Each structure stands twice: as structure tokens, then as C-alpha cells.
Amino acid sequence: MRGGSMSSLLQVDQIDVFYGRSQALYKVSMRVEKGEIVVLLGRNGVGKTTTIKTVMGLLKPKSGRIFLEGRDVTGLPAFKIFRSGVGYVPQGKRLFPKLSVAENLRIGLTVPGRGEGAPFDKRLKEMLALFPYLEDKLHRPAGTLSGGEQQMLAIARALITEPKLLLMDEPSEGLMPLLIEKLGDTIASINKKGVTVLLAEQNAPMALRVAHRVYIMDNGRIVYEGKPGELLQDEAILIRYLGVKL
């Protein structure tokens, strides 16, 4: 994977990441091709969020390289990664709770380098077509929405800038099973509209339903790479690393 192949939208090449003296990621390598939904699966605390944050430029690897469309973006700050066409849905949503739904969406189009000057009304209409449950809540404070509605708003805020690559960190966390199923449908719909997705998730049934390829992480390392159908046939891997039997 050395050198940053132009064929991959994203390549992560042998990255090591530390929190102080504590190592969180060990030689992590993965790739995301244009048009894919790639899922990074694993239990809580195994390094999925660290991986997503490092790709987004919120953490810097001590070694290894990250390539976006063949360009070395290793160590660039998050605002430059964003300007390169990467959208980010963080764990825990991170909305502005006192601002209205519409104001949270508008913020995405006022960040220098991406989206400023874009026709908000047109983009808003596109987001409401994808997330119709937000339409009658545009003037409500984001903090008054349900957990599922807040998650949809967080996704819409990232999508409104039309990213090439959407990073999603544990979007199903805290959602009821019915909403998790709907979230999976939404992710598949986003992808069909041309957005490439890297999804960090611990909900294996939902993730495997929408994924084109899967990585499993354990203790800061990639321990498995394959296609969803292959993984579903490997009961030992599912039980060992995910604690599930599907």
C-alpha cells in the first residue's frame, strides 16, 4: 500500500497513533475505493474512533501515511481535510443544541473553504428530501430533537457541503432498534447518490447489511478484512472479535 495509489479515494498506510505515551493504533492500514461503503467494526475501545479522528486530522499519527485521492494528507489539520472534501459525523452528534435545525445546517455552508456562497435553499431542499422528518422542525432548537432526529441532523449537516468522503463514527449509538434499521437505509441511500462512506460501527447486523467491504479492529490493530458475505460465514471471527452470532 505504499505510495498512495491513485485508484483509492482514501488509503491509510501503517499508521501508529499515541495518546501521550499510550499507543492506541498499531500499523493500521486500510483503503476506501470511490463509491464504496467500508465498515470498520469492533467492540468499544478498540481504536475505531481513534482511526476516524486520525483520518479527519483531529489526531496526528506518529508514523505511517494517509492519502486522499493519492495526495499525502498526513498530519494536515482538520480544516484542511474538510476543505479536501471530507465530511465528518462525530460520535455523540456534537450539534449546537441552542441553535435551530436550520441554523445547524446553514453552518455547514459558512465554513471557509467549503460551501460558502452555496445556495442554501437548494441544499436545504435536498437534505429535507433525504431526511423528511426534519422539515417541520427547522425552527426548533436542535437540543429539543429526539436522539434519532439529532443523528439525522448531524448527518445532514455533514452532507450539505457535498463531501466526496463521509466519515461516520458510531452513528447507531443510543438509537432504538427500529431507528438503527432506518439509519442503515439512510446510509445506503446516501451512498447510492454518489457519496463514499467510511463507517465506524459496533452494530454488526446493520453495518454488514450496508457494507461493501469490512475491516475488524481489535486492540488497536486491523485483524480482519473481507466482504460482508464472507464474514457472515465465519462464525469464529464474529464471536471472537464482535461477540455476536448472526
C-alpha positions as CSV (number, residue, x, y, z in Angstrom):
1,M,0.0,0.0,0.0
2,R,3.0,2.3,-0.1
3,G,2.9,5.4,-2.2
4,G,-0.7,6.3,-2.3
5,S,-2.4,4.6,-5.2
6,M,-4.5,6.9,-7.3
7,S,-7.2,4.3,-7.6
8,S,-8.2,4.6,-3.9
9,L,-10.2,7.6,-2.6
10,L,-8.6,7.0,0.8
11,Q,-5.6,5.0,1.9
12,V,-4.3,4.6,5.4
13,D,-0.8,3.1,5.4
14,Q,0.7,1.6,8.5
15,I,-0.3,4.4,11.0
16,D,0.8,4.3,14.7
17,V,-1.1,6.7,16.9
18,F,-0.4,7.5,20.6
19,Y,-2.3,9.3,23.4
20,G,0.7,10.6,25.3
21,R,2.9,7.5,26.0
22,S,0.0,5.1,25.4
23,Q,-0.2,3.6,22.0
24,A,-3.7,3.4,20.5
25,L,-3.2,2.2,17.0
26,Y,-0.6,-0.3,15.7
27,K,0.4,-0.3,12.0
28,V,-3.2,0.3,10.9
29,S,-3.7,0.0,7.1
30,M,-7.0,0.3,5.2
31,R,-8.4,1.6,1.9
32,V,-11.6,3.0,0.7
33,E,-12.4,3.0,-3.0
34,K,-14.6,5.6,-4.6
35,G,-18.3,4.6,-4.3
36,E,-17.9,2.1,-1.5
37,I,-19.3,1.8,1.9
38,V,-16.5,0.5,4.0
39,V,-17.2,-0.5,7.6
40,L,-14.8,-0.6,10.5
41,L,-16.2,-3.0,13.0
42,G,-15.2,-3.7,16.6
43,R,-16.1,-3.6,20.2
44,N,-16.0,-0.4,22.3
45,G,-12.5,0.9,23.0
46,V,-10.6,-1.0,20.3
47,G,-9.5,2.1,18.2
48,K,-12.3,2.8,15.8
49,T,-12.9,6.4,16.9
50,T,-9.1,7.0,17.0
51,T,-8.8,5.8,13.4
52,I,-11.6,8.1,12.2
53,K,-10.2,11.1,14.1
54,T,-6.8,10.5,12.6
55,V,-8.2,10.4,9.1
56,M,-10.1,13.6,9.8
57,G,-6.9,15.3,11.1
58,L,-8.0,15.6,14.7
59,L,-5.1,13.3,15.7
60,K,-1.7,13.0,14.2
61,P,0.0,9.7,13.6
62,K,3.4,9.2,15.0
63,S,4.3,7.1,11.9
64,G,2.7,5.9,8.7
65,R,0.9,7.9,6.0
66,I,-2.6,8.9,4.9
67,F,-3.5,9.5,1.3
68,L,-6.7,11.2,-0.1
69,E,-7.1,10.7,-3.8
70,G,-3.4,9.9,-4.0
71,R,-2.3,13.1,-2.2
72,D,-0.4,12.8,1.1
73,V,-2.5,14.5,3.7
74,T,-0.7,13.0,6.8
75,G,-0.8,15.4,9.7
76,L,-2.8,18.1,8.0
77,P,-5.2,19.9,10.4
78,A,-8.9,19.0,10.3
79,F,-10.0,22.2,8.5
80,K,-7.7,21.3,5.6
81,I,-9.0,17.7,5.5
82,F,-12.5,19.2,5.4
83,R,-11.5,21.5,2.5
84,S,-10.3,18.5,0.7
85,G,-13.8,17.2,0.5
86,V,-14.2,15.1,3.7
87,G,-17.4,15.2,5.8
88,Y,-17.5,14.1,9.4
89,V,-20.3,12.9,11.6
90,P,-18.7,12.6,15.1
91,Q,-19.6,10.2,17.8
92,G,-22.1,11.9,20.0
93,K,-23.5,14.1,17.2
94,R,-21.9,17.4,18.5
95,L,-24.7,19.7,17.4
96,F,-25.2,23.2,18.5
97,P,-28.2,22.5,20.8
98,K,-29.4,26.1,21.3
99,L,-29.3,26.8,17.5
100,S,-32.3,25.8,15.3
101,V,-32.2,22.9,13.0
102,A,-31.9,25.3,10.0
103,E,-29.1,27.2,11.7
104,N,-27.1,24.0,12.3
105,L,-27.5,23.1,8.7
106,R,-26.5,26.6,7.5
107,I,-23.3,26.4,9.5
108,G,-22.1,23.7,7.1
109,L,-22.2,26.2,4.2
110,T,-20.5,29.1,6.0
111,V,-17.2,27.4,6.8
112,P,-14.3,29.0,4.8
113,G,-13.0,26.7,2.1
114,R,-16.1,24.6,1.5
115,G,-19.7,25.5,0.8
116,E,-19.6,29.3,1.4
117,G,-21.8,31.1,-1.1
118,A,-23.6,27.9,-2.0
119,P,-27.4,28.3,-2.4
120,F,-28.7,27.3,1.0
121,D,-32.3,26.9,-0.1
122,K,-31.4,24.4,-2.8
123,R,-29.1,22.4,-0.5
124,L,-31.7,22.5,2.3
125,K,-34.4,21.1,-0.1
126,E,-32.0,18.3,-0.9
127,M,-31.4,17.5,2.8
128,L,-35.1,17.6,3.6
129,A,-35.8,15.1,0.7
130,L,-33.3,12.8,2.4
131,F,-34.5,13.5,6.0
132,P,-38.2,14.5,5.7
133,Y,-38.7,14.2,9.5
134,L,-36.7,17.4,9.9
135,E,-38.9,19.5,7.7
136,D,-41.4,20.5,10.4
137,K,-38.7,21.0,12.9
138,L,-36.5,23.6,11.1
139,H,-37.1,26.3,13.6
140,R,-36.8,24.2,16.8
141,P,-33.6,24.2,18.8
142,A,-31.5,21.1,17.9
143,G,-31.3,20.2,21.5
144,T,-35.0,19.5,21.7
145,L,-35.0,16.8,19.0
146,S,-35.1,13.1,19.8
147,G,-31.9,11.1,19.6
148,G,-32.8,9.7,16.2
149,E,-33.7,13.2,14.8
150,Q,-30.4,14.6,16.2
151,Q,-28.4,11.9,14.4
152,M,-30.2,12.6,11.1
153,L,-29.4,16.3,11.6
154,A,-25.8,15.6,12.3
155,I,-25.6,13.5,9.0
156,A,-27.4,16.2,7.1
157,R,-25.0,18.9,8.4
158,A,-22.1,16.9,7.1
159,L,-23.8,16.1,3.7
160,I,-24.9,19.6,2.9
161,T,-21.3,20.5,1.8
162,E,-21.4,17.6,-0.7
163,P,-18.4,15.7,0.5
164,K,-16.5,13.1,-1.6
165,L,-16.0,11.0,1.5
166,L,-18.2,10.8,4.6
167,L,-16.7,9.6,7.9
168,M,-19.3,8.4,10.3
169,D,-18.3,7.5,13.9
170,E,-20.8,5.2,15.7
171,P,-23.9,6.7,14.3
172,S,-26.2,4.0,15.8
173,E,-25.1,4.6,19.3
174,G,-28.0,5.2,21.7
175,L,-30.7,4.6,19.0
176,M,-33.6,2.2,19.3
177,P,-33.5,-0.9,17.0
178,L,-36.1,0.5,14.6
179,L,-34.2,3.7,14.2
180,I,-31.0,1.7,13.6
181,E,-32.6,-0.1,10.8
182,K,-33.8,3.2,9.3
183,L,-30.2,4.6,9.7
184,G,-28.9,1.7,7.7
185,D,-31.4,2.5,4.9
186,T,-30.3,6.2,5.0
187,I,-26.6,5.3,4.7
188,A,-27.3,3.1,1.7
189,S,-29.4,5.9,0.1
190,I,-26.5,8.4,0.7
191,N,-24.1,6.0,-1.0
192,K,-26.4,5.5,-4.0
193,K,-26.4,9.3,-4.5
194,G,-22.6,9.1,-5.0
195,V,-21.1,9.6,-1.5
196,T,-18.3,7.3,-0.4
197,V,-18.7,6.3,3.2
198,L,-16.3,5.1,5.9
199,L,-18.4,3.9,8.8
200,A,-17.0,3.0,12.3
201,E,-19.6,0.9,14.0
202,Q,-20.2,-1.7,16.6
203,N,-23.7,-2.7,15.5
204,A,-22.7,-5.6,13.2
205,P,-26.1,-6.5,11.8
206,M,-26.8,-3.0,10.5
207,A,-23.2,-2.4,9.3
208,L,-22.9,-5.7,7.4
209,R,-26.3,-5.1,5.7
210,V,-25.0,-1.9,4.0
211,A,-21.2,-2.6,3.7
212,H,-19.3,-3.4,0.5
213,R,-16.2,-4.3,2.5
214,V,-15.4,-4.8,6.2
215,Y,-12.4,-4.3,8.5
216,I,-12.5,-5.6,12.0
217,M,-10.4,-3.9,14.7
218,D,-9.2,-5.3,18.0
219,N,-6.8,-3.7,20.5
220,G,-5.7,-1.0,18.0
221,R,-5.0,-3.4,15.1
222,I,-6.8,-4.5,12.0
223,V,-7.4,-8.2,12.5
224,Y,-9.7,-9.0,9.5
225,E,-10.5,-7.7,6.1
226,G,-13.2,-9.1,3.8
227,K,-16.6,-8.9,2.3
228,P,-19.8,-9.0,4.4
229,G,-20.9,-12.3,2.9
230,E,-17.5,-13.9,3.8
231,L,-17.6,-12.6,7.3
232,L,-21.1,-13.8,7.9
233,Q,-19.9,-17.3,7.1
234,D,-17.1,-17.1,9.7
235,E,-18.8,-17.7,13.0
236,A,-15.5,-18.0,14.9
237,I,-14.4,-14.5,13.8
238,L,-17.8,-13.0,14.6
239,I,-17.8,-14.4,18.1
240,R,-14.1,-13.8,18.9
241,Y,-14.0,-10.1,17.8
242,L,-17.6,-8.9,17.9
243,G,-19.2,-11.1,20.5
244,V,-22.1,-11.9,18.2
245,K,-23.5,-14.9,16.3
246,L,-25.5,-13.7,13.3
